[in-house]
Amino acid sequence: MYVNAKLFKGCSVVMLQQAPEIWPDDSIPASGPLRGVRVLDLTTVVMGPSATQMLGDLGADVVKVETPGGDSMRLIGPWRNPGMGPMFLQANRNKRSVMLDLKNVDDKASVLALVERADVLVTNVRPAGLQRLGLDDASVRAINPGLIYCAAVGYGSAGRHSGKPVYDDLMQAASGIAGLFGAIDGKPRYAPVNMCDRIVGLYAANAIMAALVHKGRTGQGQAIEVPMFETMAQFVLADHMGGHAFEPSLGPVGYGRILATTRGPYPTKDGYLSLVVYTDKHWRSFTALVGCPDLLDRDERFGTPQNRNLNAQQIGEFLASQLPARTNAEWLVVLTDIDIPASPVNSLQDLFDDPHLNEVGLFETVQHPTEGAVNVTKFPVIFSDTPADIRRLAPNLGEHNAEVLGGGSAK
């Protein structure tokens, strides 16, 4: 098979020989449990790239296909060089980038040559667009029947909203997350993190690894659909099904303790503190500490876990009334002594100075070939025999066209 592939930053053309020369083995050895798994990454923004980044951290050889404009996350600054913003750097390590115009006949042929060699294809392109390009599940699995084809979509294909575009903000609203804030203080709002993208990315990575286990046992590939709306609805309702867990319903939806306006964090003498006084033992220790050791016996609202949940608002008010008596440091000492979990409220900057995170080595400063010194967070899960690692830093656009498509070294 002979096709032309455009190289990044120029009009050079490389002639591709037989398909086995496409996608050579990764020259950088992996140590993770997915070593040897080949992932073709047709994803952009946050949800898909975060899923494929996890696969790459776990040892998979991930080839990211980007259009000439590149993944839009490249443009979220600040940056040292355009197209290499911090969100892209964090979500696209352990990947090789090839730049191809999927509307170009020759470049599409290059993608299909990569499909032949892939174990997994991951995409979050809308289904109609994939069909127009001939990169839908049926088309590519006709080329590679053993392929695991994972499509991350906004809404499941069986529903009326199938094919609609989605973003994290929309999913926080649709799945009830924004409304949960409104239930607490009357104003719906978004959590200030790409919560839905990250969570659904985790579901996608988990589903792909389950499909790899199945393929290892049977040799069969399969199609996977990971819908954001349904995934996040299930995620939220796992906590908030409430009385609707039963038929007929035994009460309203919602988990009272975490919907209480007085849940905290609570102001102390010099800041804010999060603490969880949860079990009967916690409560007896805490009430003894603050001078009312008989509270659980004389006030039924505090007497049992069920009653504390039903009276979560008043329980929170009691805790809030006690915390201003001491500083954060003082509380952390005495609460640790009586085995009650507590934490100061960290800012983002505080995370970089956190002694525990530094002791476990979460942060590493590495030298990127074009971006200089870059801070990264390591994969947090520890494997005794097949540790995850960071073998490659996030690629420049089309950096690996020659290496992946032509079997030679990238220039």
C-alpha positions in Angstrom: 0.0 0.0 0.0 1.4 3.4 -1.0 0.1 6.7 0.3 1.4 10.2 0.8 1.6 11.8 4.2 2.2 15.6 4.7 4.9 16.4 7.2 4.6 19.1 9.8 6.0 22.5 9.0 6.6 22.0 5.3 5.5 20.4 2.1 7.7 17.3 2.2 6.1 14.1 1.3 7.0 10.6 2.6 6.1 7.5 0.7 4.7 4.8 2.9 5.5 1.2 2.0 3.7 -1.8 3.3 1.4 -1.4 6.4 3.8 -3.3 8.7 6.2 -0.4 8.4 3.6 2.0 9.7 3.5 2.6 13.4 6.9 1.1 14.4 7.4 -0.2 17.9 7.8 2.5 20.4 11.6 3.0 20.8 11.1 4.1 24.4 10.4 1.1 26.6 7.4 1.2 28.9 7.2 -0.4 32.3 3.4 -0.2 32.9 0.9 -3.0 32.7 -0.4 -1.9 29.2 3.0 -2.2 27.6 2.6 -3.3 24.0 -0.9 -2.1 23.6 -1.3 0.3 20.7 -3.9 3.1 21.1 -4.9 5.4 18.2 -6.1 8.6 19.8 -8.6 10.7 17.8 -9.6 12.9 20.7 -9.4 16.5 21.6 -10.0 18.9 24.5 -10.1 17.2 27.9 -12.3 14.1 28.3 -10.7 12.0 25.6 -7.1 13.1 26.0 -7.3 12.5 29.8 -8.4 8.9 29.2 -5.7 8.3 26.6 -3.1 10.0 28.9 -4.0 7.4 31.6 -3.5 4.6 29.1 -0.2 6.1 28.1 0.9 6.4 31.7 0.1 2.8 32.2 2.4 1.7 29.3 0.3 1.9 26.1 1.9 3.3 23.0 -0.5 6.2 22.1 -0.5 7.9 18.7 -2.5 11.1 18.7 -3.9 12.2 15.4 -4.3 15.9 15.1 -5.7 18.1 12.4 -3.6 20.9 11.0 -5.1 23.3 13.6 -4.1 20.9 16.4 -6.0 20.1 19.6 -7.7 23.3 20.8 -6.3 22.7 24.3 -2.9 23.7 22.9 -4.1 27.2 22.8 -5.1 27.6 26.5 -2.2 29.6 27.9 0.1 30.7 29.4 2.8 29.2 27.3 6.5 29.6 26.3 5.7 28.7 22.7 2.2 28.9 21.0 0.4 25.6 20.9 2.1 24.2 24.1 -0.2 25.4 26.9 -0.3 23.9 30.3 -3.5 21.9 30.0 -2.3 20.3 26.8 1.1 19.5 28.4 -0.6 17.7 31.3 -3.2 15.7 29.3 -1.0 14.6 26.4 2.2 13.2 27.8 3.2 9.7 26.8 1.8 10.3 23.3 3.2 10.7 19.8 1.6 13.3 17.6 0.9 13.0 13.9 -0.7 15.8 11.9 -3.2 14.7 9.3 -6.1 16.3 7.5 -8.8 13.6 7.7 -10.6 15.2 4.8 -7.6 14.6 2.5 -7.7 11.3 0.7 -4.0 10.5 1.2 -4.1 11.5 4.9 -7.2 9.5 5.5 -5.4 6.5 4.0 -2.6 7.0 6.5 -5.1 7.0 9.3 -6.6 3.7 8.0 -3.1 2.2 7.8 -2.7 3.1 11.5 -6.1 1.5 12.2 -4.8 -1.8 10.9 -2.0 -1.8 13.5 -4.0 -0.5 16.5 -5.4 -2.5 19.4 -7.6 0.4 20.5 -9.1 3.4 18.8 -10.5 6.2 21.0 -12.5 9.1 19.7 -14.8 11.9 20.9 -15.6 13.2 17.5 -19.4 13.5 17.0 -20.8 10.3 15.4 -22.1 12.1 12.3 -18.7 13.5 11.6 -17.1 10.1 12.0 -19.6 8.6 9.5 -18.8 11.3 6.9 -15.1 10.5 7.3 -15.6 6.8 7.1 -14.1 6.4 10.5 -17.2 5.1 12.3 -17.1 1.8 14.2 -18.5 -0.4 11.4 -16.1 1.1 8.8 -12.9 0.7 10.8 -13.7 -2.6 12.4 -14.2 -4.0 8.8 -10.5 -3.2 8.4 -9.4 -4.5 11.8 -12.1 -6.8 13.4 -10.1 -7.2 16.6 -10.1 -3.5 17.3 -11.5 -2.1 20.5 -13.4 1.0 19.3 -14.2 3.4 22.1 -16.5 6.4 21.3 -16.9 9.0 24.0 -20.2 10.8 23.1 -22.4 13.4 24.7 -25.6 11.4 24.8 -26.2 7.7 24.2 -27.2 6.7 20.7 -30.6 5.3 21.7 -31.8 8.7 23.0 -33.3 11.7 21.5 -30.3 13.9 22.1 -27.9 11.6 20.4 -25.4 13.5 18.3 -25.7 16.8 20.1 -22.5 18.6 21.1 -21.6 18.8 24.8 -19.1 20.5 27.0 -18.2 20.1 30.7 -20.4 23.1 31.7 -23.4 21.6 29.9 -23.0 18.3 31.6 -22.5 19.8 35.0 -25.9 21.5 34.4 -27.7 18.5 32.8 -26.5 15.9 35.3 -27.6 17.9 38.4 -24.2 19.0 39.7 -24.9 22.7 39.1 -28.3 22.3 40.6 -26.9 20.8 43.7 -25.1 24.0 44.5 -28.5 25.8 44.0 -30.1 23.4 46.4 -27.6 24.5 49.0 -27.5 28.2 48.7 -30.1 29.1 46.0 -27.8 29.7 43.1 -26.8 27.0 40.7 -23.1 27.2 39.6 -20.3 25.0 38.1 -17.7 23.3 40.1 -14.4 25.1 39.2 -12.8 22.0 37.7 -13.6 20.1 34.5 -15.3 17.5 36.7 -17.4 15.8 34.0 -14.6 15.6 31.5 -12.3 14.0 34.0 -14.8 11.6 35.5 -16.1 10.4 32.1 -12.5 10.1 31.0 -11.9 7.7 33.9 -15.0 5.7 32.9 -13.7 5.5 29.3 -10.2 4.3 30.4 -11.8 1.8 32.7 -14.0 0.5 30.0 -11.1 0.2 27.5 -9.1 -1.8 30.0 -12.0 -4.1 30.7 -12.4 -4.7 26.9 -8.7 -5.4 26.7 -9.1 -8.1 29.3 -12.0 -9.6 27.3 -9.9 -9.5 24.1 -7.0 -11.2 25.9 -9.4 -14.0 26.9 -11.3 -14.4 23.6 -9.4 -12.6 20.9 -12.5 -10.5 20.2 -12.6 -6.7 19.7 -15.8 -4.7 20.4 -17.4 -1.3 20.2 -17.7 0.8 23.4 -20.0 3.8 23.8 -19.3 6.1 26.7 -22.0 8.7 27.0 -21.3 11.7 29.2 -24.9 12.5 30.2 -25.8 9.0 31.3 -22.4 8.5 33.0 -22.7 11.7 35.0 -26.3 11.0 35.9 -25.4 7.6 37.3 -22.4 9.2 39.1 -24.5 11.9 40.8 -27.4 9.6 41.7 -25.1 7.1 43.3 -25.0 9.6 46.2 -28.4 11.3 45.8 -30.9 8.6 44.9 -32.4 9.0 48.4 -35.9 7.7 48.9 -36.2 7.2 45.1 -34.1 4.1 45.5 -37.3 2.3 46.4 -40.6 1.8 44.6 -42.8 3.3 45.7 -40.5 6.1 46.9 -39.8 6.4 50.6 -38.9 10.1 50.4 -37.2 12.8 48.4 -34.0 12.5 46.4 -30.8 13.8 47.9 -28.3 12.9 50.7 -29.0 15.3 53.5 -25.6 15.4 55.1 -23.8 16.7 52.0 -26.7 19.0 51.0 -26.7 20.8 54.3 -25.7 24.5 54.1 -23.7 24.1 57.2 -21.6 21.2 56.0 -18.4 23.3 56.1 -15.6 24.0 55.8 -15.8 25.9 59.0 -14.0 29.1 60.0 -11.4 28.8 62.7 -9.5 31.5 64.6 -7.1 31.9 61.7 -8.6 30.2 58.6 -10.9 27.4 57.5 -10.9 23.8 58.4 -12.5 20.6 57.0 -13.3 17.9 59.5 -15.6 14.9 59.5 -17.1 14.0 62.8 -19.0 10.9 61.5 -19.1 7.8 63.7 -20.5 7.5 67.2 -16.9 7.2 68.5 -16.0 10.4 66.6 -18.9 12.3 68.2 -18.2 11.1 71.7 -14.6 12.1 71.4 -15.4 15.5 69.9 -18.1 16.4 72.3 -15.8 15.4 75.2 -13.1 17.6 73.8 -15.3 20.7 73.6 -16.8 20.2 77.1 -20.2 18.6 76.5 -19.5 14.8 76.8 -23.2 13.9 77.4 -24.5 15.6 74.3 -25.3 12.3 72.4 -27.3 11.0 75.4 -29.3 14.1 76.1 -30.0 15.4 72.6 -31.6 12.8 70.3 -30.6 14.8 67.2 -27.0 13.7 67.9 -27.7 10.3 69.2 -27.6 8.0 66.1 -26.1 8.2 62.6 -29.7 8.3 61.2 -30.7 11.2 63.4 -27.5 13.1 62.6 -28.2 12.7 58.9 -31.8 13.9 59.3 -30.6 16.9 61.3 -27.5 17.6 59.3 -28.3 21.4 59.3 -28.2 21.6 63.1 -25.3 19.3 63.3 -23.3 21.6 61.1 -24.3 24.6 63.1 -23.0 23.0 66.3 -19.6 22.2 64.6 -19.4 25.8 63.2 -20.0 27.2 66.7 -17.0 25.3 68.1 -14.3 25.8 65.5 -13.5 29.5 66.1 -12.1 28.7 69.5 -8.8 27.5 68.1 -6.4 28.0 65.2 -6.0 25.5 62.4 -2.8 24.2 63.8 -4.2 23.8 67.3 -7.3 21.9 65.9 -5.1 19.6 63.8 -3.1 18.6 66.8 -6.0 17.8 69.1 -8.2 16.2 66.4 -5.3 13.9 65.3 -4.9 12.9 69.0 -8.6 11.7 69.1 -8.5 10.2 65.6 -10.9 12.6 63.9 -10.1 13.2 60.2 -9.3 16.9 59.5 -7.6 19.0 56.8 -6.9 22.7 56.3 -8.5 24.2 53.2 -5.6 24.3 50.7 -5.3 26.8 47.9 -4.0 25.5 44.6 -0.6 27.0 45.4 -0.6 25.2 48.8 -0.6 21.8 46.9 2.9 22.5 45.6 4.1 23.1 49.1 2.2 20.2 50.7 4.8 18.1 52.7 3.0 14.8 52.1 2.7 15.3 48.3 6.4 16.2 48.2 7.4 13.2 50.4 5.6 10.8 48.1 7.2 12.5 45.0 4.0 13.5 43.2 5.7 16.4 41.5 8.6 16.3 39.1 10.4 19.0 37.2 11.4 17.7 33.8 13.2 19.1 30.7 10.9 19.4 27.7 12.8 19.4 24.4 11.1 22.7 23.3 9.4 24.1 26.4 12.3 23.9 28.9 11.6 23.1 32.6 8.1 21.8 33.0 6.3 20.6 36.2 4.4 17.4 36.0 2.4 15.3 38.4 3.2 11.6 38.4 0.6 8.9 37.9 -0.6 8.5 41.5 -1.4 4.7 41.6 1.4 2.5 42.7 2.0 -0.9 41.1 4.5 -3.3 42.8 5.7 -4.9 39.6 4.5 -2.9 36.6 4.8 0.8 37.6 3.3 3.6 35.5 5.9 6.0 34.1 6.3 9.2 32.1 8.4 8.2 29.0 7.5 11.1 26.7 6.5 14.6 27.4 3.6 16.2 25.4 4.5 16.4 21.7 4.6 19.3 19.4 2.0 19.3 16.6 3.0 16.6 14.1 6.3 16.0 15.8 6.2 12.2 15.1 4.8 12.2 11.5 8.0 10.7 10.1 8.6 8.4 13.0 5.1 6.9 13.0 4.1 7.1 9.4 7.4 6.6 7.7 9.3 4.2 10.0 12.1 6.7 10.5 13.1 9.2 13.1 11.1 12.4 13.5 12.9 15.5 12.4 
